[in-house]
Amino acid sequence: MSLDSGFGGGSSYRSSSSSSIKRDYEGASEAPQQKLDLDGLTLFEKNFYVESSSVAAMSESEVEEYRRCREITVEGKDVPKPVKAFQDVGFPVITWQSFLFMLRVFFQSSSLVEFKSAITQ
C-alpha cells in the first residue's frame, strides 16, 4: 500500500493500525456537538488605551504636523492622536521599569545569549 503525503512522491509506510485510526477519526465527527451558551457571558472589549495628558494637549495642527514630518498616513474615523513617547502609552509603572531594566541590560550585554540569561535570572 502506498500513501501519498501530498508533498510529491509517495510513502511506503504501512501500519496495521492505520485503518483503526481512520475509523476512530471518522467516528469522532459523529459525536453530538455541544452548543455553547454565549448569552450569559459578560461583554469584553479590548479597548485599554487611555490618552495621556500630554497627548490630549496636542492641537489638531500639532497632530497634522507630527504626522506630516514622519510621513504617517492614517485612515478612518476617530483615529487617536500619535503617541510621541513610550511614557505616554499608559503602561503601569512596573512595566515601564521592567522595560528600562531590559534596555539597560541589553546594551551592557555583549551578546543576545548574555542578555537573555540576564533577564531570566
PEDA-V251658 format. One record per helix or strand. SS is the DSSP state (helix for helix, strand for strand). FROM is the first residue (numbers start at 1). LEN is the number of residues. If there is no record, write none. Layout:
SS_FROM_LEN ; SS_FROM_LEN
This chain:
strand_3_1 ; strand_11_1 ; helix_18_11 ; helix_53_4 ; helix_60_10 ; helix_86_4 ; helix_93_16 ; helix_112_8
